Amino acid sequence: MESFKKFLSVFSRFASSWTGTIIIVLFLIFFVAQSFVIPSGSMKRTQLIGDFLFAKKFSYGIPIPHLPWLEIPLLQDFNNNGHLIEGPRPIREDIVIFRNPHTPKIHFVKRCVAVGGDEILFDNKKLYIHFHELNDEASIKAAYPDANIVTLKGKLWVLNPYMSKYPGIQYKPEYDSNSFNLLVGHFQADRASVDMSPVYVNELDKNLFYKKVEPDHFYMIGDNRDNSNDSRFWGSVPYSLVVGKPWLIYMSLEFRSYEWVMNGKGGSKDHDKLSRVCPNIAINSSECETLWNEQRYTIRWGRVGRRIDSIQLEEPIE
């Protein structure tokens, strides 16, 4: 007991010092939790632009620590998997924070829709998934409603398997098109800019985009599927780039100006929100601009302190 009290006394003095405070803060950032802010509308309306959240960095093992802001790894990747301690892999439906495969210094947050071995077919506003471990009709029907199960190319697929569970999943583009047409345009302009391949599906009499996810990789797609730069363009995410899992929204701030929301500057075009703030006023009017800018820097109190695991199951609070 005396030794424990002595330890607490020494630790208290250490934690009270500047050196101790810095070491403890860095330890928490490296191994326990880290703060992130949602900068774009790809996860809207599950997570909103201006949500500040803490992420659990131990959900999928302990990732190699990186120097904050500079994102320089502080240790060698001894295990060749991006983690000091290997842990469980992301599962389907998880919202995951990870490093972008093309720009690893940048963190992304998306939903894992498929894991290694799964197959994906993507149509306009329709995501079909063939789950690799569900090999018979009975097991698929036990997990998903009959109305969502279809037979394509001799296999059973589930149509939009997560939309009924998570109300924030939607197809609501912030531009004059949709993600399927965007994929087509990118594919025609530069094949390498699209991860999926076109394939003709006899049962639907049309071309869809197809992908089989590589082993120990995860297909990440934003909940706002028509407004998300995700795995459909730059590919599956390997376990080595998985960082953690969003945990808690500690602040939610509406910081965007009318110009950003109206004109899409910074990827923030959001006419849907403007129409709610200005229900009986033209959104391109000075009156609407005044009403919107009155909302700027206001706190979304209904989101503060909410856990992601629970808020994603509810009708979105905006």
C-alpha positions as CSV (number, residue, x, y, z in Angstrom):
1,M,0.0,0.0,0.0
2,E,2.8,2.4,0.9
3,S,4.6,1.6,-2.4
4,F,1.4,2.4,-4.3
5,K,1.0,5.7,-2.5
6,K,4.6,6.5,-3.3
7,F,4.0,5.7,-7.0
8,L,0.9,8.0,-7.1
9,S,2.9,10.8,-5.5
10,V,5.8,10.5,-8.0
11,F,3.3,10.2,-10.9
12,S,1.4,13.3,-9.7
13,R,4.6,15.3,-9.6
14,F,5.6,14.0,-13.0
15,A,2.2,14.8,-14.5
16,S,2.2,18.3,-13.1
17,S,5.5,19.1,-14.9
18,W,5.6,20.5,-18.4
19,T,7.6,17.5,-19.5
20,G,5.2,15.0,-18.0
21,T,2.2,16.8,-19.4
22,I,3.7,16.7,-23.0
23,I,4.6,13.0,-22.6
24,I,1.2,12.0,-21.4
25,V,-0.6,14.0,-24.1
26,L,1.6,12.4,-26.8
27,F,1.1,9.0,-25.4
28,L,-2.7,9.5,-25.6
29,I,-2.5,10.8,-29.1
30,F,-0.2,8.0,-30.3
31,F,-1.9,5.1,-28.7
32,V,-5.3,5.9,-27.2
33,A,-7.4,8.6,-28.8
34,Q,-6.9,11.4,-31.4
35,S,-9.0,14.3,-32.5
36,F,-10.3,14.7,-36.0
37,V,-12.6,17.1,-37.8
38,I,-15.0,16.2,-40.6
39,P,-14.0,18.5,-43.5
40,S,-16.4,17.3,-46.3
41,G,-19.8,16.0,-46.9
42,S,-18.9,12.4,-47.9
43,M,-20.4,11.0,-44.6
44,K,-23.3,13.3,-44.5
45,R,-25.8,12.9,-42.8
46,T,-24.2,10.4,-40.4
47,Q,-21.3,12.7,-39.8
48,L,-21.6,16.4,-40.7
49,I,-19.1,19.0,-41.9
50,G,-17.8,20.6,-38.7
51,D,-18.1,17.6,-36.5
52,F,-15.1,17.4,-34.2
53,L,-14.6,13.8,-32.9
54,F,-12.3,11.6,-30.9
55,A,-11.2,8.4,-32.5
56,K,-10.2,5.2,-30.7
57,K,-6.8,4.3,-32.0
58,F,-6.8,0.8,-30.4
59,S,-9.9,-0.6,-32.1
60,Y,-7.9,-2.5,-34.7
61,G,-4.6,-2.9,-32.9
62,I,-2.1,-0.3,-32.2
63,P,-1.0,1.6,-35.3
64,I,2.6,2.9,-35.8
65,P,2.7,6.3,-34.1
66,H,3.2,9.3,-36.3
67,L,4.3,12.8,-35.4
68,P,1.2,15.0,-35.3
69,W,0.6,17.4,-38.2
70,L,3.8,16.3,-40.0
71,E,2.6,12.7,-40.1
72,I,6.1,11.3,-39.9
73,P,6.3,7.7,-38.6
74,L,8.3,7.6,-35.3
75,L,9.0,3.8,-35.4
76,Q,9.9,1.3,-38.0
77,D,7.1,-1.0,-39.3
78,F,8.6,-4.1,-37.8
79,N,5.5,-6.2,-38.5
80,N,5.0,-5.0,-42.1
81,N,1.4,-4.3,-41.4
82,G,1.4,-0.7,-40.2
83,H,0.8,-1.7,-36.5
84,L,2.9,-2.1,-33.5
85,I,0.4,-4.6,-32.1
86,E,-1.8,-6.4,-34.6
87,G,-5.5,-6.4,-33.8
88,P,-8.9,-7.3,-35.1
89,R,-9.8,-6.2,-38.6
90,P,-12.6,-3.8,-39.5
91,I,-15.9,-5.6,-40.2
92,R,-18.7,-4.7,-42.6
93,E,-20.7,-1.7,-41.4
94,D,-17.9,-0.2,-39.3
95,I,-17.1,3.5,-39.7
96,V,-13.3,3.5,-40.0
97,I,-10.6,6.2,-39.9
98,F,-7.7,5.3,-42.2
99,R,-4.9,6.7,-44.4
100,N,-5.7,7.2,-48.0
101,P,-3.8,4.7,-50.2
102,H,-2.7,7.4,-52.6
103,T,-1.9,10.1,-50.0
104,P,-1.1,8.3,-46.8
105,K,-0.5,11.5,-44.8
106,I,-4.2,12.4,-45.2
107,H,-6.8,10.7,-43.0
108,F,-10.2,9.7,-44.4
109,V,-13.3,8.5,-42.6
110,K,-15.7,6.2,-44.4
111,R,-17.9,3.1,-43.8
112,C,-16.5,-0.3,-44.5
113,V,-19.0,-1.9,-47.0
114,A,-17.1,-5.0,-48.0
115,V,-14.1,-7.1,-46.8
116,G,-11.5,-9.3,-48.5
117,G,-13.2,-11.9,-50.8
118,D,-16.5,-10.0,-51.1
119,E,-17.6,-8.9,-54.6
120,I,-19.3,-5.6,-55.4
121,L,-21.5,-4.4,-58.2
122,F,-22.3,-0.7,-58.4
123,D,-25.2,0.9,-60.4
124,N,-26.8,4.3,-60.1
125,K,-27.9,4.5,-56.5
126,K,-27.6,0.7,-56.1
127,L,-24.9,-1.1,-54.3
128,Y,-25.0,-4.9,-54.7
129,I,-22.7,-7.0,-52.5
130,H,-21.9,-10.7,-52.7
131,F,-20.7,-11.8,-49.3
132,H,-18.0,-14.4,-49.7
133,E,-18.8,-16.5,-46.7
134,L,-22.5,-16.7,-47.2
135,N,-22.5,-19.5,-49.8
136,D,-26.1,-20.7,-49.6
137,E,-29.5,-19.1,-50.0
138,A,-30.6,-20.0,-46.4
139,S,-27.7,-18.2,-44.7
140,I,-28.2,-15.1,-46.8
141,K,-32.0,-15.0,-46.2
142,A,-31.4,-15.4,-42.5
143,A,-29.4,-12.2,-42.5
144,Y,-31.2,-10.0,-45.1
145,P,-34.8,-9.5,-46.2
146,D,-35.9,-11.4,-49.4
147,A,-36.7,-8.1,-51.1
148,N,-33.0,-7.2,-51.1
149,I,-31.7,-10.5,-52.4
150,V,-31.2,-10.8,-56.1
151,T,-29.5,-13.3,-58.4
152,L,-27.0,-11.8,-60.8
153,K,-24.3,-13.6,-62.8
154,G,-25.2,-16.9,-61.1
155,K,-24.6,-15.6,-57.6
156,L,-26.8,-14.2,-54.8
157,W,-26.3,-10.5,-54.1
158,V,-27.7,-8.2,-51.5
159,L,-29.0,-4.8,-52.7
160,N,-28.1,-1.8,-50.5
161,P,-27.6,-4.0,-47.5
162,Y,-27.0,-1.3,-44.9
163,M,-29.4,1.5,-45.8
164,S,-32.3,0.3,-43.7
165,K,-30.1,0.1,-40.6
166,Y,-28.3,3.4,-40.9
167,P,-30.6,6.3,-41.8
168,G,-27.7,8.6,-42.7
169,I,-26.8,6.5,-45.8
170,Q,-28.1,8.3,-48.8
171,Y,-27.6,9.3,-52.4
172,K,-27.7,13.0,-52.5
173,P,-25.1,14.6,-54.8
174,E,-23.9,18.2,-54.3
175,Y,-23.4,18.6,-58.0
176,D,-25.4,18.1,-61.2
177,S,-24.8,14.4,-61.7
178,N,-24.3,11.2,-59.6
179,S,-21.4,9.0,-58.6
180,F,-22.2,6.4,-61.3
181,N,-22.0,8.9,-64.1
182,L,-18.8,10.3,-62.4
183,L,-17.2,6.9,-62.5
184,V,-18.1,6.5,-66.2
185,G,-16.6,9.9,-67.0
186,H,-13.4,9.1,-65.0
187,F,-13.1,5.7,-66.6
188,Q,-13.5,7.1,-70.1
189,A,-11.0,9.9,-69.4
190,D,-8.4,7.9,-67.5
191,R,-8.9,4.2,-66.8
192,A,-6.4,4.3,-63.9
193,S,-8.5,6.9,-62.0
194,V,-11.2,4.3,-61.3
195,D,-10.7,1.2,-59.2
196,M,-13.8,-0.7,-60.5
197,S,-14.2,-2.4,-63.9
198,P,-17.3,-2.3,-66.1
199,V,-19.1,-5.6,-66.5
200,Y,-22.2,-6.5,-68.4
201,V,-25.0,-8.0,-66.3
202,N,-27.4,-10.0,-68.4
203,E,-30.2,-10.0,-65.8
204,L,-30.2,-6.2,-65.7
205,D,-29.3,-5.8,-69.4
206,K,-26.8,-3.1,-68.6
207,N,-23.2,-2.4,-67.6
208,L,-22.3,-2.0,-64.0
209,F,-19.0,-1.4,-62.2
210,Y,-17.5,-4.5,-60.6
211,K,-14.9,-5.2,-57.9
212,K,-13.6,-8.2,-55.9
213,V,-11.9,-7.0,-52.7
214,E,-8.4,-8.2,-52.1
215,P,-7.5,-10.3,-49.1
216,D,-6.9,-8.3,-45.9
217,H,-8.3,-5.2,-47.6
218,F,-11.5,-3.2,-47.0
219,Y,-13.8,-1.3,-49.3
220,M,-14.6,2.1,-47.9
221,I,-17.5,4.2,-49.2
222,G,-19.0,7.4,-47.7
223,D,-22.5,7.3,-46.4
224,N,-23.4,10.1,-48.9
225,R,-22.6,7.8,-51.8
226,D,-23.2,10.3,-54.5
227,N,-20.8,12.8,-52.9
228,S,-17.9,10.7,-51.8
229,N,-14.3,10.3,-53.0
230,D,-13.7,6.7,-51.8
231,S,-12.6,3.2,-52.7
232,R,-14.6,3.2,-56.0
233,F,-12.0,5.7,-57.3
234,W,-8.7,4.9,-55.5
235,G,-9.1,1.3,-54.4
236,S,-9.4,-1.0,-51.3
237,V,-7.7,0.0,-48.1
238,P,-5.1,-2.4,-46.7
239,Y,-5.0,-3.2,-43.0
240,S,-1.7,-1.4,-42.8
241,L,-3.4,1.9,-43.4
242,V,-6.2,1.4,-40.9
243,V,-5.9,3.9,-38.0
244,G,-9.0,3.5,-35.7
245,K,-12.7,4.0,-35.2
246,P,-14.6,7.2,-34.6
247,W,-15.9,7.3,-31.0
248,L,-17.4,10.5,-29.7
249,I,-18.4,13.9,-31.1
250,Y,-17.0,16.5,-28.6
251,M,-18.0,19.5,-30.7
252,S,-20.1,20.2,-33.7
253,L,-19.9,23.6,-35.3
254,E,-21.6,25.2,-38.4
255,F,-18.6,27.3,-39.6
256,R,-19.3,27.4,-43.4
257,S,-20.2,30.7,-45.0
258,Y,-23.1,31.2,-47.4
259,E,-20.6,31.4,-50.3
260,W,-19.2,28.0,-49.4
261,V,-22.6,26.3,-49.1
262,M,-24.0,28.0,-52.2
263,N,-21.1,27.7,-54.6
264,G,-19.4,24.5,-53.4
265,K,-16.1,26.2,-52.4
266,G,-14.1,23.7,-50.4
267,G,-16.4,20.9,-51.4
268,S,-19.2,22.2,-49.2
269,K,-22.0,22.9,-51.6
270,D,-25.2,22.1,-49.7
271,H,-28.4,23.3,-51.3
272,D,-30.4,20.9,-49.1
273,K,-29.5,22.8,-46.0
274,L,-30.1,26.2,-47.6
275,S,-33.6,25.1,-48.5
276,R,-34.3,24.2,-44.9
277,V,-33.0,27.6,-43.6
278,C,-34.8,29.5,-46.4
279,P,-38.0,27.4,-47.0
280,N,-40.0,30.2,-48.6
281,I,-37.1,32.3,-49.9
282,A,-35.0,31.8,-53.1
283,I,-31.7,30.3,-52.0
284,N,-29.8,32.6,-54.3
285,S,-31.2,35.8,-52.7
286,S,-29.6,38.2,-50.3
287,E,-32.3,37.4,-47.7
288,C,-31.3,33.7,-47.7
289,E,-27.6,34.7,-47.4
290,T,-28.4,36.8,-44.4
291,L,-30.4,34.0,-42.7
292,W,-27.7,31.4,-43.4
293,N,-24.8,33.5,-42.1
294,E,-26.8,34.0,-38.9
295,Q,-26.3,30.3,-38.4
296,R,-22.5,30.5,-38.9
297,Y,-20.4,29.5,-35.9
298,T,-23.4,28.2,-34.0
299,I,-23.0,25.0,-32.1
300,R,-25.1,21.9,-33.0
301,W,-25.9,21.1,-29.4
302,G,-27.9,18.0,-30.3
303,R,-24.7,16.3,-31.5
304,V,-22.3,17.3,-28.8
305,G,-21.3,14.4,-26.5
306,R,-22.9,11.8,-28.7
307,R,-21.2,8.5,-29.5
308,I,-20.9,7.5,-33.1
309,D,-22.1,4.0,-32.5
310,S,-25.5,5.2,-31.3
311,I,-26.0,8.4,-33.4
312,Q,-25.5,6.4,-36.6
313,L,-28.6,4.3,-35.8
314,E,-30.9,7.3,-35.4
315,E,-32.5,9.8,-37.7
316,P,-29.7,12.3,-38.3
317,I,-29.6,15.4,-36.1
318,E,-28.6,18.5,-38.0
